[in-house]
Amino acid sequence: MIDESTQELHRRLADLRSEHRDLDDVITRLSEDVPFDQIKLSRLKKRKLVLKDQIKALENVLLPDIIA
């Protein structure tokens, strides 16, 4: 049975993935507008990279790379 901390990690992972997808949509829409705010776009991309790192870290905790 999955304990509460593992369930919480799965919920957190789902939230991070959702925010990452949302940022991707915002970045796409923002970059289509001419002229676009380069500073805002840069900050959004940086936030997206931070989210990607957090997602990867949680995935590694939940699914450790076990050499069999």
MDAnalysis code that builds the backbone (N, CA, C; Angstrom):
import MDAnalysis as mda
import numpy as np

u = mda.Universe.empty(204, n_residues=68, atom_resindex=np.repeat(np.arange(68), 3), trajectory=True)
u.add_TopologyAttr("name", ["N", "CA", "C"] * 68)
u.add_TopologyAttr("resid", np.arange(1, 69))
u.add_TopologyAttr("resname", ["MET", "ILE", "ASP", "GLU", "SER", "THR", "GLN", "GLU", "LEU", "HIS", "ARG", "ARG", "LEU", "ALA", "ASP", "LEU", "ARG", "SER", "GLU", "HIS", "ARG", "ASP", "LEU", "ASP", "ASP", "VAL", "ILE", "THR", "ARG", "LEU", "SER", "GLU", "ASP", "VAL", "PRO", "PHE", "ASP", "GLN", "ILE", "LYS", "LEU", "SER", "ARG", "LEU", "LYS", "LYS", "ARG", "LYS", "LEU", "VAL", "LEU", "LYS", "ASP", "GLN", "ILE", "LYS", "ALA", "LEU", "GLU", "ASN", "VAL", "LEU", "LEU", "PRO", "ASP", "ILE", "ILE", "ALA"])
u.atoms.positions = np.array([
    [0.837, -1.192, 0.000],
    [0.000, 0.000, 0.000],
    [0.876, 1.247, 0.000],
    [0.432, 2.245, -0.722],
    [1.198, 3.489, -0.827],
    [0.912, 4.332, 0.407],
    [1.979, 4.783, 1.066],
    [1.777, 5.612, 2.259],
    [1.464, 7.056, 1.865],
    [1.080, 7.844, 2.875],
    [0.645, 9.225, 2.617],
    [1.749, 10.095, 2.044],
    [2.987, 9.892, 2.464],
    [4.069, 10.731, 1.949],
    [4.296, 10.461, 0.461],
    [4.166, 9.217, 0.044],
    [4.312, 8.890, -1.371],
    [3.159, 9.483, -2.172],
    [1.957, 9.423, -1.625],
    [0.810, 10.027, -2.297],
    [1.000, 11.534, -2.428],
    [1.531, 12.151, -1.391],
    [1.784, 13.593, -1.427],
    [2.825, 13.928, -2.496],
    [3.859, 13.095, -2.620],
    [4.877, 13.316, -3.650],
    [4.261, 13.183, -5.051],
    [3.368, 12.226, -5.219],
    [2.696, 12.066, -6.514],
    [1.814, 13.274, -6.821],
    [1.126, 13.788, -5.819],
    [0.306, 14.990, -6.015],
    [1.178, 16.180, -6.376],
    [2.283, 16.332, -5.674],
    [3.213, 17.435, -5.941],
    [3.767, 17.328, -7.364],
    [4.099, 16.114, -7.771],
    [4.615, 15.883, -9.113],
    [3.571, 16.264, -10.161],
    [2.327, 15.885, -9.943],
    [1.248, 16.234, -10.872],
    [1.073, 17.756, -10.948],
    [1.155, 18.434, -9.800],
    [1.038, 19.896, -9.774],
    [2.175, 20.555, -10.557],
    [3.382, 20.063, -10.362],
    [4.542, 20.625, -11.064],
    [4.421, 20.413, -12.575],
    [3.995, 19.217, -12.964],
    [3.825, 18.938, -14.392],
    [2.757, 19.842, -15.001],
    [1.688, 20.070, -14.275],
    [0.618, 20.944, -14.747],
    [1.116, 22.379, -14.920],
    [1.840, 22.866, -13.922],
    [2.384, 24.228, -14.006],
    [3.375, 24.337, -15.168],
    [4.177, 23.295, -15.389],
    [5.144, 23.282, -16.484],
    [4.422, 23.374, -17.833],
    [3.334, 22.610, -18.007],
    [2.551, 22.668, -19.243],
    [1.917, 24.045, -19.426],
    [1.390, 24.594, -18.337],
    [0.769, 25.921, -18.405],
    [1.792, 26.979, -18.822],
    [2.980, 26.899, -18.250],
    [4.030, 27.856, -18.612],
    [4.406, 27.718, -20.080],
    [4.434, 26.487, -20.562],
    [4.750, 26.247, -21.964],
    [3.744, 26.959, -22.863],
    [2.462, 26.866, -22.508],
    [1.416, 27.544, -23.277],
    [1.576, 29.063, -23.225],
    [1.856, 29.583, -22.036],
    [2.024, 31.031, -21.867],
    [3.225, 31.529, -22.676],
    [4.316, 30.794, -22.627],
    [5.525, 31.173, -23.366],
    [5.246, 31.182, -24.870],
    [4.536, 30.174, -25.336],
    [4.199, 30.106, -26.764],
    [3.351, 31.300, -27.180],
    [2.313, 31.603, -26.394],
    [1.443, 32.735, -26.723],
    [2.197, 34.058, -26.661],
    [3.043, 34.205, -25.649],
    [3.789, 35.449, -25.481],
    [4.777, 35.661, -26.632],
    [5.413, 34.594, -27.072],
    [6.406, 34.739, -28.137],
    [5.772, 34.978, -29.503],
    [4.470, 34.672, -29.633],
    [3.773, 34.934, -30.894],
    [3.411, 36.400, -31.041],
    [3.258, 37.117, -29.929],
    [2.924, 38.535, -29.979],
    [4.158, 39.337, -30.377],
    [3.949, 40.260, -31.297],
    [5.056, 41.113, -31.720],
    [4.688, 42.544, -31.403],
    [5.489, 43.322, -30.734],
    [6.715, 42.914, -30.047],
    [6.377, 42.227, -28.725],
    [7.276, 41.380, -28.261],
    [7.050, 40.687, -26.997],
    [8.064, 41.144, -25.961],
    [7.693, 40.968, -24.726],
    [8.514, 41.392, -23.593],
    [9.605, 40.344, -23.354],
    [10.811, 40.644, -23.791],
    [11.930, 39.702, -23.704],
    [12.263, 39.353, -22.255],
    [12.182, 40.325, -21.366],
    [12.506, 40.070, -19.958],
    [11.486, 39.113, -19.345],
    [10.219, 39.362, -19.607],
    [9.165, 38.484, -19.092],
    [9.315, 37.074, -19.666],
    [9.579, 36.986, -20.949],
    [9.770, 35.695, -21.602],
    [10.952, 34.944, -20.992],
    [12.015, 35.653, -20.741],
    [13.205, 35.055, -20.137],
    [12.916, 34.532, -18.729],
    [12.167, 35.302, -17.947],
    [11.813, 34.871, -16.584],
    [10.920, 33.642, -16.604],
    [9.975, 33.605, -17.530],
    [9.090, 32.445, -17.648],
    [9.873, 31.192, -18.041],
    [10.816, 31.355, -18.959],
    [11.635, 30.214, -19.375],
    [12.502, 29.710, -18.221],
    [13.025, 30.638, -17.438],
    [13.836, 30.256, -16.285],
    [12.991, 29.490, -15.265],
    [11.771, 29.968, -15.022],
    [10.859, 29.284, -14.104],
    [10.529, 27.882, -14.624],
    [10.354, 27.773, -15.933],
    [10.055, 26.479, -16.539],
    [11.222, 25.498, -16.330],
    [12.433, 25.985, -16.443],
    [13.605, 25.129, -16.211],
    [13.699, 24.687, -14.750],
    [13.368, 25.593, -13.837],
    [13.362, 25.241, -12.411],
    [12.333, 24.144, -12.155],
    [11.157, 24.300, -12.758],
    [10.116, 23.282, -12.614],
    [10.579, 21.941, -13.177],
    [11.252, 21.980, -14.310],
    [11.753, 20.744, -14.923],
    [12.727, 20.038, -13.979],
    [13.608, 20.797, -13.346],
    [14.556, 20.221, -12.389],
    [13.832, 19.617, -11.184],
    [12.808, 20.319, -10.693],
    [12.040, 19.807, -9.553],
    [11.285, 18.537, -9.929],
    [10.733, 18.503, -11.134],
    [10.021, 17.314, -11.616],
    [10.986, 16.141, -11.686],
    [12.154, 16.364, -12.244],
    [13.155, 15.302, -12.371],
    [13.573, 14.788, -10.998],
    [13.768, 15.678, -10.049],
    [14.170, 15.276, -8.701],
    [13.091, 14.419, -8.041],
    [11.836, 14.818, -8.182],
    [10.745, 14.028, -7.610],
    [10.613, 12.676, -8.296],
    [10.783, 12.652, -9.604],
    [10.725, 11.384, -10.333],
    [11.822, 10.444, -9.851],
    [12.987, 10.993, -9.574],
    [14.094, 10.171, -9.082],
    [13.817, 9.618, -7.692],
    [13.109, 10.376, -6.870],
    [12.746, 9.906, -5.532],
    [11.700, 8.795, -5.638],
    [10.716, 8.999, -6.518],
    [9.625, 8.042, -6.645],
    [10.017, 6.793, -7.438],
    [10.870, 6.970, -8.431],
    [11.304, 5.856, -9.265],
    [12.827, 5.821, -9.329],
    [13.471, 5.343, -8.270],
    [14.935, 5.348, -8.257],
    [15.505, 4.460, -9.358],
    [16.647, 4.857, -9.883],
    [17.325, 4.114, -10.939],
    [18.056, 2.940, -10.296],
    [17.424, 1.789, -10.331],
    [17.990, 0.595, -9.695],
    [18.647, -0.257, -10.768],
    [19.908, -0.540, -10.550],
    [20.621, -1.411, -11.473],
    [20.382, -2.854, -11.040],
    [19.767, -3.613, -11.926],
    [19.434, -5.002, -11.563],
    [20.498, -5.953, -12.033],
])
